[in-house]
Amino acid sequence: MFNKINDSIIKDLIAICGQNNVLTCREEIAGYSYDEYVNQLPGCVPEVVVRPGSTEEVSAILKLAEENRVPVTPRGGGTGLAGGCVPVHGGIVLSMQRMNRFLEMDRKNQMAVVEAGLTLGEFIQAVEKEGFYFPPHPGDEGAMFGGMIATNAGGSRAVKYGVIRNYIRGLEVVLSGGQVIHPGGKLIKNSTGYNLLHLFIGSEGTLGVITRAIVQVMTRPTFLRTMVIPFNSIEQAIDNVPLIFEKGIVPMAVEFVGLDVIQLTEKHLNLNWPSHQGEVHLMVIVDSPSEDDLSRMTDQIADVVLENGAVDVFVADTKAKQDEVLKIRSEIYEAIKKETVDILDICVPRSEIPGHMRKVQEVAQRYDLWLPSFGHAGDGNIHIHLMKARYEKGQMVPVSYEEIKDRLEAARQELFKDAAARGGVISGEHGIGLYKKNYLSLSLEAGQIEMMKRIKQALDPQGILNPGKIF
Ligand SMILES: Cc1cc2nc3c(=O)[nH]c(=O)nc-3n(C[C@H](O)[C@H](O)[C@H](O)COP(=O)(O)OP(=O)(O)OC[C@H]3O[C@@H](n4cnc5c(N)ncnc54)[C@H](O)[C@@H]3O)c2cc1C
Protein backbone atom coordinates (compact mmCIF):
# COMPACT_ATOMS: atom_id res chain seq x y z
CA MET A 1 0.00 0.00 0.00
CA PHE A 2 2.83 2.45 0.86
CA ASN A 3 6.21 2.86 -0.78
CA LYS A 4 9.50 2.46 1.04
CA ILE A 5 11.83 5.38 1.66
CA ASN A 6 14.56 5.35 -0.99
CA ASP A 7 17.82 7.27 -1.53
CA SER A 8 16.15 9.83 -3.73
CA ILE A 9 13.55 10.66 -1.01
CA ILE A 10 16.33 10.97 1.57
CA LYS A 11 18.19 13.35 -0.75
CA ASP A 12 15.05 15.48 -1.14
CA LEU A 13 14.45 15.49 2.64
CA ILE A 14 18.04 16.67 3.21
CA ALA A 15 17.49 19.43 0.65
CA ILE A 16 14.40 20.54 2.63
CA CYS A 17 15.62 20.27 6.25
CA GLY A 18 19.41 20.02 6.08
CA GLN A 19 21.64 16.98 6.71
CA ASN A 20 21.57 17.35 10.52
CA ASN A 21 17.81 17.13 10.63
CA VAL A 22 17.34 13.95 8.64
CA LEU A 23 18.13 10.92 10.80
CA THR A 24 18.50 7.41 9.42
CA CYS A 25 21.03 5.82 11.75
CA ARG A 26 19.46 2.94 13.75
CA GLU A 27 20.54 4.20 17.17
CA GLU A 28 19.28 7.72 16.44
CA ILE A 29 15.85 6.69 15.19
CA ALA A 30 15.16 3.97 17.79
CA GLY A 31 13.91 6.57 20.30
CA TYR A 32 11.20 7.65 17.85
CA SER A 33 9.54 4.21 17.81
CA TYR A 34 7.40 4.43 20.91
CA ASP A 35 5.58 6.69 23.33
CA GLU A 36 4.79 6.28 27.04
CA TYR A 37 2.29 3.44 26.55
CA VAL A 38 3.62 0.58 28.66
CA ASN A 39 3.01 -2.44 26.45
CA GLN A 40 4.46 -1.36 23.08
CA LEU A 41 4.02 -3.33 19.87
CA PRO A 42 7.53 -4.40 18.77
CA GLY A 43 9.03 -3.53 15.38
CA CYS A 44 7.40 -0.14 14.72
CA VAL A 45 10.56 1.66 13.64
CA PRO A 46 10.59 4.71 11.36
CA GLU A 47 12.65 4.50 8.16
CA VAL A 48 13.68 8.13 8.61
CA VAL A 49 13.14 10.88 11.20
CA VAL A 50 12.93 14.47 9.99
CA ARG A 51 13.05 17.58 12.18
CA PRO A 52 11.62 20.51 10.22
CA GLY A 53 12.36 24.05 11.41
CA SER A 54 9.49 25.92 9.74
CA THR A 55 5.96 25.59 8.33
CA GLU A 56 7.43 25.83 4.81
CA GLU A 57 9.63 22.81 5.53
CA VAL A 58 6.65 20.82 6.92
CA SER A 59 4.70 21.72 3.79
CA ALA A 60 7.52 20.60 1.47
CA ILE A 61 7.86 17.29 3.40
CA LEU A 62 4.13 16.55 3.12
CA LYS A 63 4.17 17.36 -0.58
CA LEU A 64 7.11 15.00 -1.10
CA ALA A 65 5.45 12.29 1.02
CA GLU A 66 2.22 12.47 -0.95
CA GLU A 67 4.00 12.40 -4.30
CA ASN A 68 5.92 9.30 -3.22
CA ARG A 69 3.10 7.75 -1.21
CA VAL A 70 5.09 7.29 1.99
CA PRO A 71 3.51 7.46 5.47
CA VAL A 72 4.16 10.40 7.80
CA THR A 73 3.69 10.13 11.56
CA PRO A 74 3.74 13.47 13.41
CA ARG A 75 5.48 13.33 16.78
CA GLY A 76 5.41 15.79 19.67
CA GLY A 77 6.89 15.04 23.08
CA GLY A 78 6.22 11.29 22.78
CA THR A 79 4.38 11.36 26.14
CA GLY A 80 1.17 9.91 24.67
CA LEU A 81 -0.47 6.91 26.30
CA ALA A 82 -2.21 5.39 23.27
CA GLY A 83 0.65 4.77 20.80
CA GLY A 84 -0.52 7.72 18.67
CA CYS A 85 2.97 8.74 17.50
CA VAL A 86 4.21 5.17 16.93
CA PRO A 87 5.16 4.76 13.22
CA VAL A 88 3.29 1.52 12.71
CA HIS A 89 3.89 1.55 8.92
CA GLY A 90 7.50 2.84 9.09
CA GLY A 91 8.04 5.76 6.72
CA ILE A 92 8.75 9.28 8.00
CA VAL A 93 8.48 10.36 11.62
CA LEU A 94 7.98 14.12 11.60
CA SER A 95 9.41 15.37 14.88
CA MET A 96 8.24 18.86 15.84
CA GLN A 97 11.02 19.39 18.40
CA ARG A 98 12.77 22.24 16.53
CA MET A 99 9.58 24.25 16.04
CA ASN A 100 9.45 25.30 19.67
CA ARG A 101 9.18 29.09 19.64
CA PHE A 102 6.88 31.18 21.81
CA LEU A 103 5.99 33.65 19.08
CA GLU A 104 3.78 36.27 20.70
CA MET A 105 2.04 37.25 23.92
CA ASP A 106 -0.94 39.36 22.89
CA ARG A 107 -1.82 41.02 26.21
CA LYS A 108 -4.92 42.83 24.93
CA ASN A 109 -6.54 39.62 23.70
CA GLN A 110 -4.97 37.47 26.45
CA MET A 111 -3.81 35.05 23.77
CA ALA A 112 -0.41 33.54 23.05
CA VAL A 113 0.85 32.36 19.67
CA VAL A 114 3.14 29.32 19.78
CA GLU A 115 4.80 26.81 17.50
CA ALA A 116 3.62 23.21 17.82
CA GLY A 117 6.89 21.92 19.30
CA LEU A 118 6.79 24.16 22.39
CA THR A 119 6.41 22.00 25.51
CA LEU A 120 3.77 22.54 28.17
CA GLY A 121 6.52 23.20 30.75
CA GLU A 122 8.16 25.89 28.57
CA PHE A 123 4.76 27.47 27.87
CA ILE A 124 3.78 27.64 31.56
CA GLN A 125 7.08 29.35 32.39
CA ALA A 126 6.67 31.85 29.56
CA VAL A 127 3.05 32.83 30.33
CA GLU A 128 3.65 33.02 34.08
CA LYS A 129 6.57 35.38 33.44
CA GLU A 130 4.06 37.60 31.61
CA GLY A 131 1.66 37.43 34.59
CA PHE A 132 -0.82 35.02 32.99
CA TYR A 133 -2.03 31.53 33.73
CA PHE A 134 -2.81 28.47 31.61
CA PRO A 135 -5.27 26.17 33.40
CA PRO A 136 -5.17 22.82 31.51
CA HIS A 137 -2.47 20.58 32.93
CA PRO A 138 -2.07 17.12 31.41
CA GLY A 139 0.35 15.42 33.80
CA ASP A 140 3.59 15.38 31.76
CA GLU A 141 5.08 18.82 31.08
CA GLY A 142 7.22 17.34 28.28
CA ALA A 143 4.07 17.16 26.12
CA MET A 144 4.18 19.58 23.17
CA PHE A 145 1.39 21.83 21.94
CA GLY A 146 0.89 19.89 18.71
CA GLY A 147 0.50 16.64 20.66
CA MET A 148 -1.77 18.16 23.30
CA ILE A 149 -4.02 19.65 20.61
CA ALA A 150 -3.98 16.47 18.49
CA THR A 151 -5.12 14.41 21.51
CA ASN A 152 -7.38 17.11 23.01
CA ALA A 153 -5.54 16.58 26.29
CA GLY A 154 -7.31 17.09 29.60
CA GLY A 155 -5.85 16.74 33.08
CA SER A 156 -7.21 17.16 36.57
CA ARG A 157 -8.26 20.82 36.30
CA ALA A 158 -10.78 20.05 33.53
CA VAL A 159 -13.66 19.94 35.99
CA LYS A 160 -13.55 23.71 36.43
CA TYR A 161 -11.46 24.93 33.53
CA GLY A 162 -12.14 22.53 30.67
CA VAL A 163 -9.71 20.76 28.34
CA ILE A 164 -7.22 21.93 25.69
CA ARG A 165 -10.05 22.35 23.15
CA ASN A 166 -11.50 25.16 25.26
CA TYR A 167 -8.26 27.19 24.99
CA ILE A 168 -7.34 26.83 21.30
CA ARG A 169 -8.66 29.78 19.29
CA GLY A 170 -6.78 29.30 16.05
CA LEU A 171 -4.45 26.89 14.29
CA GLU A 172 -2.02 26.70 11.42
CA VAL A 173 -2.30 23.26 9.82
CA VAL A 174 -0.40 21.68 6.94
CA LEU A 175 -2.54 19.26 4.96
CA SER A 176 -1.50 16.13 3.14
CA GLY A 177 0.03 17.42 -0.11
CA GLY A 178 1.45 20.53 1.57
CA GLN A 179 -1.40 23.10 1.54
CA VAL A 180 -1.34 25.39 4.61
CA ILE A 181 -4.62 26.55 6.22
CA HIS A 182 -5.44 28.80 9.20
CA PRO A 183 -8.78 27.84 10.81
CA GLY A 184 -10.00 30.12 13.64
CA GLY A 185 -8.09 33.19 14.84
CA LYS A 186 -7.83 35.54 17.82
CA LEU A 187 -11.58 35.22 18.14
CA ILE A 188 -13.95 34.43 21.00
CA LYS A 189 -16.89 33.89 18.65
CA ASN A 190 -16.95 32.37 15.19
CA SER A 191 -19.97 30.97 13.33
CA THR A 192 -18.48 31.19 9.88
CA GLY A 193 -18.97 27.91 8.09
CA TYR A 194 -18.08 24.45 9.39
CA ASN A 195 -15.80 24.55 12.40
CA LEU A 196 -12.57 23.16 10.95
CA LEU A 197 -10.62 24.34 14.00
CA HIS A 198 -12.36 21.80 16.20
CA LEU A 199 -12.09 19.11 13.54
CA PHE A 200 -8.29 19.23 13.84
CA ILE A 201 -8.34 19.33 17.65
CA GLY A 202 -8.34 15.68 18.72
CA SER A 203 -7.56 14.38 15.20
CA GLU A 204 -4.41 12.56 16.41
CA GLY A 205 -2.21 13.54 13.48
CA THR A 206 -4.47 11.78 10.95
CA LEU A 207 -5.93 14.86 9.20
CA GLY A 208 -3.08 17.37 9.13
CA VAL A 209 0.11 18.52 10.86
CA ILE A 210 -0.41 21.34 13.35
CA THR A 211 2.42 23.87 13.09
CA ARG A 212 1.13 26.85 15.12
CA ALA A 213 -1.61 27.60 17.64
CA ILE A 214 -3.33 30.64 19.11
CA VAL A 215 -3.86 29.82 22.78
CA GLN A 216 -6.18 31.59 25.23
CA VAL A 217 -4.63 32.30 28.63
CA MET A 218 -6.23 33.90 31.70
CA THR A 219 -5.38 35.86 34.80
CA ARG A 220 -4.05 33.82 37.67
CA PRO A 221 -6.38 32.66 40.47
CA THR A 222 -4.51 34.03 43.46
CA PHE A 223 -5.15 31.48 46.19
CA LEU A 224 -5.27 27.68 46.22
CA ARG A 225 -6.05 25.10 48.88
CA THR A 226 -5.72 21.33 48.62
CA MET A 227 -7.87 19.02 50.76
CA VAL A 228 -7.25 15.32 51.37
CA ILE A 229 -10.33 13.45 52.57
CA PRO A 230 -10.13 9.75 53.54
CA PHE A 231 -13.13 7.41 53.26
CA ASN A 232 -13.60 3.76 54.17
CA SER A 233 -14.89 2.75 50.74
CA ILE A 234 -14.76 3.91 47.16
CA GLU A 235 -18.56 4.19 47.07
CA GLN A 236 -18.55 6.63 49.98
CA ALA A 237 -15.78 8.70 48.40
CA ILE A 238 -17.45 8.91 44.99
CA ASP A 239 -20.95 9.46 46.43
CA ASN A 240 -19.63 12.64 48.06
CA VAL A 241 -18.53 14.25 44.79
CA PRO A 242 -22.01 15.38 43.61
CA LEU A 243 -22.76 16.64 47.14
CA ILE A 244 -19.86 19.11 46.82
CA PHE A 245 -21.19 20.42 43.51
CA GLU A 246 -24.72 20.66 44.94
CA LYS A 247 -23.35 23.25 47.39
CA GLY A 248 -22.61 25.45 44.39
CA ILE A 249 -18.87 24.89 44.68
CA VAL A 250 -16.89 24.04 41.55
CA PRO A 251 -13.45 22.86 42.69
CA MET A 252 -10.49 23.18 40.37
CA ALA A 253 -9.88 19.43 40.75
CA VAL A 254 -11.57 16.48 42.44
CA GLU A 255 -9.45 13.34 42.24
CA PHE A 256 -9.99 9.98 43.88
CA VAL A 257 -7.13 7.69 44.71
CA GLY A 258 -6.76 4.40 46.60
CA LEU A 259 -4.52 4.03 49.66
CA ASP A 260 -2.78 1.08 47.94
CA VAL A 261 -1.28 3.24 45.18
CA ILE A 262 -0.69 6.18 47.54
CA GLN A 263 1.50 4.00 49.75
CA LEU A 264 3.41 2.57 46.79
CA THR A 265 4.05 6.11 45.51
CA GLU A 266 5.11 7.39 48.93
CA LYS A 267 7.74 4.65 49.01
CA HIS A 268 8.77 5.34 45.41
CA LEU A 269 9.31 9.07 46.14
CA ASN A 270 10.15 8.95 49.84
CA LEU A 271 7.45 11.54 50.54
CA ASN A 272 4.47 11.58 52.92
CA TRP A 273 0.78 11.81 52.11
CA PRO A 274 -1.16 13.61 54.90
CA SER A 275 -3.25 10.59 55.99
CA HIS A 276 -3.19 6.80 55.96
CA GLN A 277 -6.73 6.34 57.23
CA GLY A 278 -9.54 4.69 55.28
CA GLU A 279 -9.24 2.98 51.90
CA VAL A 280 -9.91 5.66 49.29
CA HIS A 281 -9.12 9.37 49.43
CA LEU A 282 -10.58 12.36 47.66
CA MET A 283 -8.08 15.09 46.77
CA VAL A 284 -10.00 18.34 46.27
CA ILE A 285 -8.32 21.56 45.08
CA VAL A 286 -10.21 24.83 45.34
CA ASP A 287 -9.07 28.19 44.01
CA SER A 288 -10.29 31.75 44.37
CA PRO A 289 -9.05 35.34 44.17
CA SER A 290 -10.19 35.80 47.79
CA GLU A 291 -8.82 33.99 50.85
CA ASP A 292 -12.11 34.44 52.72
CA ASP A 293 -13.97 32.78 49.87
CA LEU A 294 -11.45 29.94 49.95
CA SER A 295 -12.06 29.40 53.68
CA ARG A 296 -15.82 29.43 53.09
CA MET A 297 -15.46 26.75 50.40
CA THR A 298 -13.14 24.47 52.40
CA ASP A 299 -15.42 24.79 55.48
CA GLN A 300 -18.51 23.94 53.43
CA ILE A 301 -16.79 20.95 51.79
CA ALA A 302 -15.58 19.71 55.21
CA ASP A 303 -19.11 19.96 56.66
CA VAL A 304 -20.64 18.04 53.74
CA VAL A 305 -18.13 15.20 53.65
CA LEU A 306 -17.96 14.74 57.43
CA GLU A 307 -21.76 14.40 57.48
CA ASN A 308 -21.52 11.80 54.72
CA GLY A 309 -18.94 9.29 55.87
CA ALA A 310 -15.54 11.00 55.61
CA VAL A 311 -13.10 9.67 58.21
CA ASP A 312 -11.30 13.01 58.52
CA VAL A 313 -10.41 16.14 56.54
CA PHE A 314 -6.88 17.45 55.96
CA VAL A 315 -6.23 20.88 54.46
CA ALA A 316 -2.86 21.62 52.87
CA ASP A 317 -2.69 25.40 53.08
CA THR A 318 0.99 26.03 52.47
CA LYS A 319 2.62 25.75 49.06
CA ALA A 320 5.10 23.15 50.36
CA LYS A 321 2.34 20.86 51.65
CA GLN A 322 0.29 21.32 48.48
CA ASP A 323 3.30 20.53 46.32
CA GLU A 324 3.98 17.33 48.26
CA VAL A 325 0.39 16.09 47.83
CA LEU A 326 0.40 16.99 44.13
CA LYS A 327 3.78 15.37 43.54
CA ILE A 328 2.53 12.09 45.02
CA ARG A 329 -0.70 12.23 43.00
CA SER A 330 1.17 13.01 39.75
CA GLU A 331 3.77 10.26 40.19
CA ILE A 332 1.40 7.34 40.89
CA TYR A 333 1.69 6.19 37.29
CA GLU A 334 5.51 6.13 37.51
CA ALA A 335 5.36 4.18 40.79
CA ILE A 336 3.24 1.33 39.38
CA LYS A 337 4.23 1.53 35.70
CA LYS A 338 6.62 -1.45 35.89
CA GLU A 339 3.74 -3.88 36.47
CA THR A 340 1.09 -2.01 34.45
CA VAL A 341 -0.25 -3.68 31.30
CA ASP A 342 -2.60 -0.87 30.28
CA ILE A 343 -4.04 2.32 31.68
CA LEU A 344 -7.68 2.76 30.70
CA ASP A 345 -9.04 6.23 30.09
CA ILE A 346 -12.79 5.67 30.31
CA CYS A 347 -15.01 8.73 30.72
CA VAL A 348 -18.60 8.40 31.98
CA PRO A 349 -21.14 11.05 32.98
CA ARG A 350 -20.20 12.18 36.50
CA SER A 351 -23.41 10.69 37.93
CA GLU A 352 -22.41 7.25 36.60
CA ILE A 353 -19.03 7.05 38.37
CA PRO A 354 -20.35 5.16 41.46
CA GLY A 355 -22.11 2.56 39.27
CA HIS A 356 -19.08 2.14 37.02
CA MET A 357 -16.73 1.80 39.99
CA ARG A 358 -18.99 -0.90 41.45
CA LYS A 359 -18.61 -2.72 38.13
CA VAL A 360 -14.81 -2.34 38.33
CA GLN A 361 -14.78 -3.93 41.79
CA GLU A 362 -17.09 -6.74 40.70
CA VAL A 363 -14.97 -7.47 37.60
CA ALA A 364 -11.73 -7.39 39.63
CA GLN A 365 -13.16 -9.90 42.09
CA ARG A 366 -14.66 -12.22 39.46
CA TYR A 367 -11.43 -12.38 37.41
CA ASP A 368 -9.20 -12.32 40.51
CA LEU A 369 -7.28 -9.22 39.34
CA TRP A 370 -5.78 -6.15 41.04
CA LEU A 371 -7.24 -3.16 39.16
CA PRO A 372 -6.08 -0.03 40.99
CA SER A 373 -8.22 2.87 39.83
CA PHE A 374 -7.72 6.55 40.29
CA GLY A 375 -8.83 9.51 38.38
CA HIS A 376 -10.66 12.68 37.83
CA ALA A 377 -13.80 12.10 39.93
CA GLY A 378 -15.00 15.62 39.18
CA ASP A 379 -15.23 15.10 35.43
CA GLY A 380 -16.01 11.37 35.13
CA ASN A 381 -12.63 10.38 33.67
CA ILE A 382 -11.32 7.25 35.39
CA HIS A 383 -7.91 5.63 34.95
CA ILE A 384 -8.31 1.93 35.71
CA HIS A 385 -4.98 0.13 35.59
CA LEU A 386 -4.76 -3.39 34.22
CA MET A 387 -1.95 -4.88 36.30
CA LYS A 388 0.23 -7.97 36.09
CA ALA A 389 0.70 -7.89 39.83
CA ARG A 390 -1.16 -8.38 43.09
CA TYR A 391 -1.17 -5.93 45.97
CA GLU A 392 -0.15 -7.70 49.18
CA LYS A 393 0.88 -6.11 52.49
CA GLY A 394 1.84 -2.79 50.94
CA GLN A 395 3.84 -4.40 48.10
CA MET A 396 3.30 -5.01 44.40
CA VAL A 397 3.85 -8.72 43.84
CA PRO A 398 4.38 -9.53 40.12
CA VAL A 399 2.33 -12.34 38.53
CA SER A 400 2.88 -14.05 35.16
CA TYR A 401 1.37 -11.96 32.35
CA GLU A 402 0.82 -15.08 30.22
CA GLU A 403 -1.33 -16.58 32.98
CA ILE A 404 -3.64 -13.59 33.34
CA LYS A 405 -3.66 -11.95 29.91
CA ASP A 406 -6.99 -13.50 28.82
CA ARG A 407 -8.64 -12.40 32.05
CA LEU A 408 -7.23 -8.89 31.66
CA GLU A 409 -8.62 -8.69 28.12
CA ALA A 410 -12.04 -9.93 29.25
CA ALA A 411 -12.02 -7.37 32.08
CA ARG A 412 -11.07 -4.55 29.68
CA GLN A 413 -13.92 -5.39 27.30
CA GLU A 414 -16.48 -5.68 30.09
CA LEU A 415 -15.45 -2.29 31.45
CA PHE A 416 -15.58 -0.64 28.01
CA LYS A 417 -19.07 -2.10 27.47
CA ASP A 418 -20.21 -0.99 30.91
CA ALA A 419 -18.97 2.55 30.19
CA ALA A 420 -20.83 2.60 26.85
CA ALA A 421 -24.04 1.38 28.51
CA ARG A 422 -23.75 4.34 30.90
CA GLY A 423 -23.35 6.86 28.07
CA GLY A 424 -19.56 6.92 28.41
CA VAL A 425 -16.61 6.62 26.01
CA ILE A 426 -13.38 4.60 25.93
CA SER A 427 -11.13 7.68 25.90
CA GLY A 428 -11.65 10.89 27.83
CA GLU A 429 -8.24 12.45 27.21
CA HIS A 430 -5.52 10.10 25.88
CA GLY A 431 -7.00 9.45 22.43
CA ILE A 432 -7.53 6.19 20.52
CA GLY A 433 -4.15 5.98 18.78
CA LEU A 434 -2.87 2.50 18.03
CA TYR A 435 -3.81 0.59 21.14
CA LYS A 436 -7.51 1.40 21.52
CA LYS A 437 -8.56 1.28 17.87
CA ASN A 438 -9.91 -2.28 18.10
CA TYR A 439 -12.45 -1.10 20.65
CA LEU A 440 -13.72 2.01 18.86
CA SER A 441 -16.98 0.31 17.86
CA LEU A 442 -17.75 -0.30 21.55
CA SER A 443 -17.92 3.48 21.98
CA LEU A 444 -19.24 4.94 18.73
CA GLU A 445 -22.19 4.17 16.45
CA ALA A 446 -21.29 2.57 13.10
CA GLY A 447 -22.68 5.67 11.36
CA GLN A 448 -20.29 7.95 13.26
CA ILE A 449 -17.27 5.79 12.45
CA GLU A 450 -18.27 5.75 8.78
CA MET A 451 -18.57 9.55 8.80
CA MET A 452 -15.13 9.90 10.39
CA LYS A 453 -13.64 7.63 7.72
CA ARG A 454 -15.21 9.80 5.01
CA ILE A 455 -13.67 12.92 6.58
CA LYS A 456 -10.28 11.18 6.66
CA GLN A 457 -10.68 10.18 2.99
CA ALA A 458 -11.58 13.78 2.02
CA LEU A 459 -8.59 15.35 3.80
CA ASP A 460 -6.00 12.66 3.20
CA PRO A 461 -7.07 10.68 0.11
CA GLN A 462 -3.85 8.63 0.01
CA GLY A 463 -4.05 7.84 3.72
CA ILE A 464 -0.42 8.82 4.35
CA LEU A 465 -1.02 10.83 7.55
CA ASN A 466 -0.47 8.69 10.64
CA PRO A 467 -1.87 5.52 9.08
CA GLY A 468 -3.01 2.65 11.30
CA LYS A 469 -4.47 4.94 13.98
CA ILE A 470 -8.00 5.48 15.34
CA PHE A 471 -9.76 3.07 12.89
C1 LIG B 1 3.04 10.73 33.50
C2 LIG B 1 2.02 11.09 32.46
C3 LIG B 1 0.87 11.77 32.85
C4 LIG B 1 -0.08 12.12 31.90
N1 LIG B 1 -1.20 12.79 32.31
C5 LIG B 1 -2.11 13.17 31.39
C6 LIG B 1 -3.29 13.87 31.81
O1 LIG B 1 -3.51 14.14 32.98
N2 LIG B 1 -4.17 14.23 30.84
C7 LIG B 1 -3.96 13.94 29.51
O2 LIG B 1 -4.79 14.31 28.69
N3 LIG B 1 -2.87 13.25 29.11
C8 LIG B 1 -1.95 12.87 30.01
N4 LIG B 1 -0.84 12.18 29.60
C9 LIG B 1 -0.69 11.79 28.18
C10 LIG B 1 0.10 12.77 27.27
O3 LIG B 1 0.94 13.62 28.01
C11 LIG B 1 -0.88 13.57 26.41
O4 LIG B 1 -1.60 12.68 25.57
C12 LIG B 1 -0.20 14.64 25.53
O5 LIG B 1 -1.21 15.43 24.97
C13 LIG B 1 0.67 14.06 24.42
O6 LIG B 1 1.46 15.10 23.89
P1 LIG B 1 2.83 14.78 23.13
O7 LIG B 1 3.38 16.06 22.60
O8 LIG B 1 3.72 13.99 23.98
O9 LIG B 1 2.27 13.92 21.91
P2 LIG B 1 2.82 12.59 21.24
O10 LIG B 1 2.77 11.47 22.21
O11 LIG B 1 4.12 12.87 20.58
O12 LIG B 1 1.70 12.37 20.12
C14 LIG B 1 0.36 12.20 20.46
C15 LIG B 1 -0.50 12.26 19.20
O13 LIG B 1 -0.48 13.56 18.65
C16 LIG B 1 -0.04 13.54 17.30
N5 LIG B 1 0.75 14.76 17.09
C17 LIG B 1 1.83 15.18 17.79
N6 LIG B 1 2.24 16.37 17.34
C18 LIG B 1 1.41 16.72 16.31
C19 LIG B 1 1.33 17.83 15.42
N7 LIG B 1 2.17 18.84 15.50
N8 LIG B 1 0.34 17.84 14.50
C20 LIG B 1 -0.54 16.81 14.40
N9 LIG B 1 -0.50 15.74 15.20
C21 LIG B 1 0.46 15.69 16.14
C22 LIG B 1 0.75 12.26 17.17
O14 LIG B 1 0.79 11.80 15.83
C23 LIG B 1 -0.03 11.35 18.08
O15 LIG B 1 -1.15 10.84 17.41
C24 LIG B 1 0.13 11.79 30.53
C25 LIG B 1 1.29 11.12 30.14
C26 LIG B 1 2.23 10.77 31.09
C27 LIG B 1 3.46 10.04 30.65
The ligand as a MOL file (V3000), in Angstrom:
LIG
                    3D

  0  0  0     0  0            999 V3000
M  V30 BEGIN CTAB
M  V30 COUNTS 53 58 0 0 0
M  V30 BEGIN ATOM
M  V30 1 C 3.0420 10.7260 33.5030 0
M  V30 2 C 2.0240 11.0890 32.4630 0
M  V30 3 C 0.8700 11.7680 32.8480 0
M  V30 4 C -0.0800 12.1230 31.9010 0
M  V30 5 N -1.1950 12.7870 32.3090 0
M  V30 6 C -2.1130 13.1680 31.3940 0
M  V30 7 C -3.2890 13.8730 31.8050 0
M  V30 8 O -3.5080 14.1390 32.9770 0
M  V30 9 N -4.1700 14.2320 30.8370 0
M  V30 10 C -3.9640 13.9370 29.5110 0
M  V30 11 O -4.7940 14.3090 28.6860 0
M  V30 12 N -2.8720 13.2530 29.1130 0
M  V30 13 C -1.9530 12.8680 30.0120 0
M  V30 14 N -0.8440 12.1770 29.5990 0
M  V30 15 C -0.6950 11.7880 28.1790 0
M  V30 16 C 0.0990 12.7670 27.2730 0
M  V30 17 O 0.9420 13.6210 28.0140 0
M  V30 18 C -0.8790 13.5680 26.4100 0
M  V30 19 O -1.5960 12.6800 25.5660 0
M  V30 20 C -0.2010 14.6400 25.5300 0
M  V30 21 O -1.2070 15.4290 24.9650 0
M  V30 22 C 0.6710 14.0620 24.4220 0
M  V30 23 O 1.4610 15.1010 23.8900 0
M  V30 24 P 2.8310 14.7800 23.1330 0
M  V30 25 O 3.3850 16.0590 22.5990 0
M  V30 26 O 3.7240 13.9860 23.9820 0
M  V30 27 O 2.2650 13.9240 21.9090 0
M  V30 28 P 2.8240 12.5930 21.2400 0
M  V30 29 O 2.7740 11.4710 22.2070 0
M  V30 30 O 4.1170 12.8660 20.5830 0
M  V30 31 O 1.6990 12.3680 20.1190 0
M  V30 32 C 0.3640 12.1990 20.4600 0
M  V30 33 C -0.5010 12.2610 19.2000 0
M  V30 34 O -0.4770 13.5640 18.6550 0
M  V30 35 C -0.0370 13.5390 17.2990 0
M  V30 36 N 0.7480 14.7620 17.0860 0
M  V30 37 C 1.8300 15.1750 17.7870 0
M  V30 38 N 2.2440 16.3740 17.3360 0
M  V30 39 C 1.4100 16.7160 16.3140 0
M  V30 40 C 1.3260 17.8260 15.4230 0
M  V30 41 N 2.1710 18.8430 15.5030 0
M  V30 42 N 0.3410 17.8360 14.4990 0
M  V30 43 C -0.5370 16.8080 14.3970 0
M  V30 44 N -0.4970 15.7360 15.2020 0
M  V30 45 C 0.4570 15.6910 16.1430 0
M  V30 46 C 0.7500 12.2580 17.1710 0
M  V30 47 O 0.7870 11.8050 15.8310 0
M  V30 48 C -0.0320 11.3450 18.0800 0
M  V30 49 O -1.1490 10.8390 17.4140 0
M  V30 50 C 0.1270 11.7860 30.5310 0
M  V30 51 C 1.2860 11.1210 30.1400 0
M  V30 52 C 2.2270 10.7650 31.0910 0
M  V30 53 C 3.4600 10.0390 30.6470 0
M  V30 END ATOM
M  V30 BEGIN BOND
M  V30 1 1 1 2
M  V30 2 1 2 3
M  V30 3 2 2 52
M  V30 4 2 3 4
M  V30 5 1 4 5
M  V30 6 1 4 50
M  V30 7 2 5 6
M  V30 8 1 6 7
M  V30 9 1 6 13
M  V30 10 2 7 8
M  V30 11 1 7 9
M  V30 12 1 9 10
M  V30 13 2 10 11
M  V30 14 1 10 12
M  V30 15 2 12 13
M  V30 16 1 13 14
M  V30 17 1 14 15
M  V30 18 1 14 50
M  V30 19 1 15 16
M  V30 20 1 16 17
M  V30 21 1 16 18
M  V30 22 1 18 19
M  V30 23 1 18 20
M  V30 24 1 20 21
M  V30 25 1 20 22
M  V30 26 1 22 23
M  V30 27 1 23 24
M  V30 28 2 24 25
M  V30 29 1 24 26
M  V30 30 1 24 27
M  V30 31 1 27 28
M  V30 32 2 28 29
M  V30 33 1 28 30
M  V30 34 1 28 31
M  V30 35 1 31 32
M  V30 36 1 32 33
M  V30 37 1 33 34
M  V30 38 1 33 48
M  V30 39 1 34 35
M  V30 40 1 35 36
M  V30 41 1 35 46
M  V30 42 1 36 37
M  V30 43 1 36 45
M  V30 44 2 37 38
M  V30 45 1 38 39
M  V30 46 1 39 40
M  V30 47 2 39 45
M  V30 48 1 40 41
M  V30 49 2 40 42
M  V30 50 1 42 43
M  V30 51 2 43 44
M  V30 52 1 44 45
M  V30 53 1 46 47
M  V30 54 1 46 48
M  V30 55 1 48 49
M  V30 56 2 50 51
M  V30 57 1 51 52
M  V30 58 1 52 53
M  V30 END BOND
M  V30 END CTAB
M  END
